Amino acid sequence: MAERIEVVESQTGDRVEGQTSELQRRSSGGLHRVVIVGGGFGGLQCTIDLKGAPVHITLIDRRNHHLFQPLLYQVATTSLATSEIAWPIRSLLRTRPDVETLLATVTGVDTAGRRVLLDGGDAVPYDTLVLATGARHAYFGHDEWEPFAPGLKTLEDATTVRRRLLLAFERAERATDLDERQALLSFVIIGGGPTGVELAGTIAELAHENLRGDFRHIDTRDSRVVLVEAGPRILPAFTEDLSAYAKGALEKLGVTVELGRPVTDCNADGVMFGGQWLRARTILWAAGVQASPAAQWLDAPADRAGRVLVEPDLTVPGHPEIFVVGDTAMVNGPDGTPVPGIAPAAKQQGGFVARTIGARLKGEPSAGAFRYAHAGSLATIGKRAAVVDFGWLKLTGWTAWWLWGLAHIYFLIGVRNRLAVALSWLWIYLRGQRSARLITQGDAGGEALAKD
């Protein structure tokens, strides 16, 4: 789960240093104290795999839920409800008396005193610290674009995007100016990675199929969906033949794919890319991410994206008691390339850290260097096609789509959620109807239509 946390300048000031909080006085029963910051894939996996170890775990997150981020775009595009891809952390860990969960915002880390600093002046002591704080959106030095081109990292982001998409059609229904109507029916997705491709394909289906016939003054099939990628091809992590297939599949859905045309401007009226200006009222950002401020908290070396340059065993240089995993960490795989910031990698790192902690407490040799085992890359293109790359096996089309769906359902938590998502997808596939087309923020009848 992405952990968007800001560094507070006074994190080591007298107010915190001189304050003895109730959290500091709590006893861990003499057990080794493990503090895990972030309840996403890496942090939760570490917590789960530490079951039975002689430790007291404190799991800290600024949100009360674990989020299955790979399906977040489906909430944004009205396919799934928020409750189908998110679960309360306390509920997931209710049978673990060794785990204490805190809803709090981390403001810094006192490495000398081995304390995690929280909002309100509290501090949580640790013997071992695991930072799994995720990533946030990166606008490559143009943070002023964020209000006009929201990204997709949290449930709040997803419901905001969903609201903007649905309100665009509602506004177009009322628009009398043809140019304004076309701007409202123009949707631009910036970034040709898996998230951008999945968003573009699903929005095209939403406009050209699912909403067709619902309005009286507009034909939603007149919508224009544009995917803008600065590089030479979409899905750069996939092989060239799979990237080419994905481009062709998007174009069959009615998506315009613009390659080699970086965005140079973005505002409420539209977007400039490759010297071309396109009027569009809905712009979505899927082009890049920036790590959480963990490197700043630790005063640790970091790469350009803010990821901590960790040791091969995922510890921070000079601090063997501190581990960093997931999107917050920069570590190379067996082939020398950086481990990708995807859910399977974060889960593997969380499990590796749990095993390392267990070995240390037993006085056994540690697991050595982390080795990432890439299970394959998957991306879906609408409800009928996908691309799958296992290295030894490549699949496209309908077969790949079903495999993509089965893989994602398998990794969901709980039988109920697996059944709910499977039934939602089956209903969409057979009937073309999406069940989560609700505008849940703002006043859709008045103010929300006047200003987003």
C-alpha positions in Angstrom: 0.0 0.0 0.0 1.4 3.4 -0.9 2.4 5.4 2.1 2.3 9.1 1.4 4.1 10.6 4.4 5.8 13.9 4.7 8.9 14.7 6.7 8.4 17.1 9.6 11.3 19.4 10.1 11.1 19.2 13.9 11.2 15.3 13.9 14.2 15.4 16.2 13.2 18.6 18.0 12.9 19.0 21.8 9.2 18.5 21.8 9.6 14.9 20.6 12.8 14.2 22.4 11.6 15.4 25.7 8.2 13.8 25.5 7.6 10.3 27.1 4.6 8.9 25.3 2.3 6.1 26.4 3.4 4.2 23.3 7.0 4.2 24.6 5.9 2.9 28.0 4.0 -0.1 26.6 5.8 -3.3 27.4 6.6 -5.9 24.7 6.9 -8.6 27.4 10.7 -8.6 27.0 10.4 -9.8 23.4 12.4 -8.5 20.4 10.5 -5.4 19.2 9.8 -5.4 15.4 8.2 -2.2 14.0 6.8 -2.5 10.5 5.8 0.8 8.8 3.3 0.2 5.9 0.5 -2.4 5.6 1.0 -3.0 1.9 2.2 -6.2 0.2 5.7 -6.1 1.7 4.8 -5.1 5.2 1.8 -7.4 5.5 3.8 -10.4 4.2 6.6 -9.7 6.7 4.0 -9.6 9.5 2.4 -12.9 8.3 5.7 -14.7 8.0 6.9 -13.7 11.4 4.1 -15.7 13.0 5.5 -17.9 15.8 8.7 -15.9 16.1 9.7 -14.6 19.6 8.9 -11.0 18.7 6.4 -8.3 19.4 5.3 -6.6 16.2 3.9 -3.1 15.8 2.4 -2.5 12.4 1.9 1.2 11.6 0.0 2.6 8.6 -1.7 5.9 8.0 -4.7 4.0 6.5 -6.7 1.3 8.2 -6.8 -1.1 5.2 -4.6 -3.3 3.1 -5.1 -2.5 -0.6 -4.8 -4.8 -3.6 -3.3 -2.2 -5.8 -3.2 -4.2 -9.1 -7.0 -3.9 -9.3 -7.2 -0.3 -8.2 -7.9 0.8 -11.8 -11.0 -1.4 -11.9 -12.5 0.6 -9.0 -11.6 3.8 -10.9 -13.3 2.5 -14.1 -16.5 1.3 -12.3 -15.9 -2.4 -12.6 -15.4 -3.2 -8.8 -16.4 -1.7 -5.5 -13.8 -0.4 -3.0 -14.7 -3.2 -0.5 -13.8 -5.9 -3.0 -10.1 -5.0 -3.2 -9.4 -3.6 0.3 -9.5 -5.2 3.8 -9.2 -3.7 7.3 -5.8 -4.4 8.7 -7.1 -5.1 12.2 -9.5 -7.7 10.8 -6.7 -9.5 8.9 -4.6 -9.7 12.0 -7.3 -10.2 14.7 -6.0 -13.7 15.5 -2.4 -12.5 16.0 -2.0 -11.4 19.7 1.7 -10.8 18.9 0.8 -7.9 16.6 -0.2 -4.4 17.6 -1.7 -2.2 14.9 -1.5 1.6 15.0 -3.3 4.0 12.7 -0.8 6.9 12.6 1.4 9.0 10.3 5.1 8.5 10.6 7.0 11.8 10.6 10.6 10.5 10.9 13.0 7.9 12.4 15.4 8.5 15.2 18.1 6.1 14.2 20.3 6.9 17.2 17.5 6.3 19.7 15.9 3.5 17.6 12.5 5.1 17.6 9.8 5.7 15.0 8.4 9.2 15.3 4.6 9.7 14.9 2.2 12.5 14.5 1.2 14.1 17.8 4.6 13.7 19.3 4.5 9.9 20.0 7.4 7.6 19.4 7.5 3.8 19.0 10.8 2.1 20.1 12.2 -0.7 17.9 14.9 -3.3 17.9 14.3 -4.1 14.3 12.7 -1.7 11.9 11.1 -2.6 8.5 10.1 0.2 6.2 7.6 -0.8 3.6 6.2 2.7 2.9 5.5 2.4 -0.9 5.5 5.1 -3.4 3.6 8.2 -4.5 3.1 9.9 -7.9 6.0 11.6 -9.6 5.5 14.4 -12.1 9.1 14.8 -13.1 9.4 18.3 -11.6 5.9 19.4 -12.6 4.0 18.9 -9.4 1.7 21.7 -10.6 0.2 19.1 -13.0 -1.2 16.9 -10.2 -4.6 18.7 -9.7 -5.3 18.3 -13.4 -3.9 14.8 -13.9 -4.5 12.7 -10.8 -2.6 9.4 -10.4 -3.8 6.1 -9.0 -2.3 4.9 -5.8 -5.0 4.9 -3.1 -8.7 4.2 -2.8 -9.3 7.9 -2.6 -7.5 8.3 -5.9 -9.7 5.6 -7.4 -12.9 7.2 -6.3 -11.7 10.6 -7.5 -10.9 9.2 -10.9 -14.2 7.4 -11.1 -16.0 10.6 -10.2 -14.2 12.6 -12.9 -14.9 10.0 -15.5 -18.6 9.7 -14.8 -19.1 13.5 -14.4 -17.4 14.1 -17.8 -20.3 12.3 -19.4 -22.9 14.0 -17.3 -21.4 17.4 -18.2 -21.3 16.5 -21.9 -25.0 15.6 -21.7 -25.7 19.2 -20.6 -23.2 21.0 -22.8 -24.6 23.0 -25.8 -21.2 24.1 -27.2 -19.9 21.3 -29.5 -16.3 22.1 -28.9 -16.8 21.9 -25.1 -18.8 18.7 -25.5 -15.9 17.1 -27.4 -13.4 18.3 -24.8 -15.6 16.6 -22.1 -15.6 13.4 -24.2 -11.8 13.4 -24.6 -9.8 11.3 -22.1 -6.0 11.4 -22.0 -3.9 8.8 -20.1 -0.3 9.8 -19.7 2.1 6.8 -19.4 2.2 3.5 -21.3 3.0 1.1 -18.6 0.6 -1.6 -17.4 -1.6 0.9 -15.4 -1.9 3.3 -18.4 -2.7 0.5 -20.8 -5.3 -1.0 -18.5 -6.9 2.4 -17.8 -7.0 3.2 -21.5 -8.6 -0.1 -22.6 -11.2 -0.1 -19.8 -12.2 3.6 -20.4 -12.6 2.9 -24.1 -14.9 0.0 -23.3 -16.8 2.0 -20.8 -17.5 4.8 -23.3 -18.0 2.7 -26.5 -19.9 -0.2 -25.0 -21.1 0.0 -21.3 -22.6 3.6 -21.4 -24.0 3.3 -24.9 -27.7 4.2 -24.9 -27.7 5.6 -21.4 -27.8 9.3 -22.5 -30.2 11.2 -24.7 -28.2 14.1 -26.1 -24.8 12.5 -26.6 -23.5 9.3 -28.1 -20.7 8.0 -25.8 -19.2 6.3 -28.8 -18.0 9.7 -29.9 -15.6 9.7 -27.0 -11.9 9.9 -27.7 -9.4 8.0 -25.6 -5.7 8.9 -26.1 -2.8 7.1 -24.5 0.4 9.2 -24.5 3.8 7.5 -24.0 7.1 9.4 -24.2 9.0 6.2 -25.1 9.1 4.3 -28.4 6.6 1.7 -27.3 4.0 0.8 -24.6 4.6 -1.8 -22.0 8.4 -1.4 -22.2 8.9 -4.2 -19.6 7.4 -6.7 -22.0 9.0 -8.1 -25.2 8.6 -6.0 -28.4 6.1 -8.5 -30.0 3.8 -8.3 -26.9 4.1 -4.5 -26.8 3.1 -4.4 -30.5 0.1 -6.8 -29.8 -1.0 -4.6 -26.9 -0.9 -1.5 -29.1 -3.0 -3.2 -31.8 -5.5 -4.4 -29.2 -5.9 -0.9 -27.8 -6.4 0.5 -31.3 -9.2 -2.1 -32.0 -10.9 -0.8 -28.9 -10.7 2.8 -30.3 -7.8 4.0 -28.3 -5.4 6.4 -30.0 -1.8 5.5 -29.0 0.8 8.3 -29.2 4.4 7.1 -29.0 7.6 9.1 -28.6 5.7 12.3 -27.7 6.5 13.4 -24.1 4.1 15.7 -22.3 5.3 19.3 -21.9 2.2 21.0 -20.5 -0.9 20.0 -18.7 -3.8 22.2 -17.3 -7.5 22.2 -16.8 -8.1 22.7 -20.5 -6.0 19.9 -21.9 -2.5 18.6 -22.5 0.5 19.4 -24.7 2.5 16.5 -26.1 4.9 16.4 -29.0 4.1 20.0 -29.8 0.4 19.2 -30.2 -2.3 20.6 -28.0 -5.3 18.5 -27.2 -8.3 19.8 -25.4 -9.4 17.3 -22.8 -11.3 17.8 -19.5 -10.2 14.4 -18.1 -6.4 13.6 -17.8 -5.0 10.7 -15.8 -1.4 10.2 -14.8 0.3 6.8 -15.0 3.8 7.9 -16.0 5.9 7.6 -12.9 6.3 7.2 -9.2 8.4 8.6 -6.4 9.4 6.7 -3.3 8.2 7.7 0.1 10.5 10.0 2.2 12.1 7.0 4.0 15.6 7.9 2.6 15.2 11.4 4.1 14.2 10.0 7.5 17.2 7.7 7.6 19.7 10.1 5.9 20.4 7.2 3.6 21.7 7.1 0.0 18.9 7.1 -2.6 18.4 6.9 -6.3 16.7 9.6 -8.4 13.3 8.2 -7.6 14.0 8.5 -3.8 14.4 4.8 -3.3 16.9 3.7 -0.6 20.0 2.1 -2.0 19.9 -0.9 0.3 22.5 -3.7 0.8 22.0 -7.1 -0.9 20.2 -8.3 2.3 17.8 -5.3 2.1 19.3 -3.5 5.1 20.3 0.1 5.1 24.0 0.8 4.8 25.4 1.2 8.4 22.1 0.1 10.0 21.8 -3.7 9.9 18.7 -3.3 12.2 16.8 -1.4 9.5 15.3 -3.1 6.5 13.6 -1.4 3.5 11.4 -3.3 1.1 9.0 -2.8 -1.8 8.8 0.4 -3.8 10.9 2.2 -1.2 13.9 0.0 -1.8 16.4 -0.1 -4.7 18.1 -3.5 -5.1 19.3 -5.3 -8.2 18.0 -8.8 -9.2 20.2 -11.8 -10.3 20.6 -10.3 -13.8 21.9 -7.0 -12.5 18.7 -5.1 -13.3 16.6 -3.3 -10.6 13.9 -5.4 -9.0 10.6 -4.0 -10.3 8.2 -2.2 -8.1 5.4 -4.8 -8.3 3.4 -6.7 -5.8 5.2 -10.1 -6.1 8.5 -8.5 -5.6 7.3 -6.7 -2.4 5.8 -9.9 -1.1 9.1 -11.8 -1.7 11.1 -9.1 0.0 8.7 -9.1 3.0 9.1 -12.9 3.4 12.9 -12.6 3.0 13.1 -10.1 5.8 10.9 -12.2 8.1 13.2 -15.2 7.5 16.3 -13.0 8.2 14.9 -11.7 11.4 14.0 -15.3 12.5 17.5 -16.5 11.7 19.1 -13.7 13.7 17.0 -14.4 16.7 18.0 -18.1 16.6 21.6 -17.3 16.1 21.6 -19.0 12.8 23.3 -17.8 9.6 21.2 -15.2 7.7 19.5 -15.9 4.4 22.3 -14.0 2.7 21.4 -11.8 -0.3 17.9 -11.3 -1.5 17.2 -13.0 -4.8 14.1 -12.0 -6.7 12.3 -14.8 -8.6 10.4 -13.2 -11.4 7.1 -15.1 -11.9 6.1 -13.3 -15.1 4.5 -10.0 -16.3 0.8 -9.6 -17.0 -1.3 -6.8 -18.3 -4.9 -6.7 -19.4 -6.4 -4.8 -22.4 -10.2 -4.4 -21.8 -12.3 -7.4 -21.0 -11.3 -9.7 -23.9 -7.5 -9.5 -24.3 -4.3 -9.5 -22.2 -0.6 -10.1 -22.6 1.3 -12.6 -20.4 5.0 -13.1 -20.4 6.5 -15.9 -18.3 9.8 -15.8 -20.3 9.4 -19.4 -21.3 5.8 -18.9 -22.4 4.0 -15.9 -24.0 0.3 -15.6 -24.3 -2.0 -13.0 -25.9 -5.7 -12.5 -26.4 -8.6 -14.3 -24.7 -6.5 -17.1 -23.2 -4.2 -14.6 -21.6 -7.1 -12.6 -20.3 -8.5 -15.6 -18.5 -5.1 -16.5 -17.0 -4.7 -12.8 -15.9 -8.0 -13.0 -14.2 -7.4 -16.3 -12.4 -4.0 -15.1 -11.2 -5.5 -11.9 -9.7 -8.4 -13.7 -8.1 -6.0 -16.2 -6.6 -4.1 -13.5 -4.8 -7.1 -11.7 -3.4 -7.8 -12.2 0.4 -10.8 -14.3 1.4 -13.2 -16.6 -0.4 -16.0 -13.9 -0.4 -13.8 -11.4 -2.2 -12.7 -13.9 -4.7 -16.3 -14.9 -5.5 -17.4 -11.3 -5.6 -14.7 -10.2 -8.1 -15.2 -13.3 -10.2 -18.9 -12.8 -10.5 -18.5 -9.0 -11.3 -16.0 -9.8 -14.1 -18.3 -12.6 -15.4 -21.3 -10.3 -15.4 -19.3 -7.6 -17.2 -18.0 -10.1 -19.7 -21.5 -11.6 -20.5 -23.7 -8.5 -20.1 -21.4 -5.5 -20.5 -22.8 -3.9 -17.3 -20.6 -2.4 -14.6 -22.0 -2.4 -11.1 -20.0 0.4 -9.5 -21.1 3.4 -11.6 -21.7 5.6 -8.6 -20.7 9.3 -8.2 -20.0 9.3 -4.5 -18.2 12.6 -3.9 -19.5 16.1 -4.3 -22.9 17.3 -5.3 -23.5 15.7 -8.8 -26.5 17.9 -9.4 -24.9 21.3 -8.8 -21.5 22.3 -7.4 -19.7 19.1 -8.6 -20.8 19.9 -12.2 -19.6 23.5 -12.0 -16.2 22.7 -10.5 -14.4 19.4 -10.1 
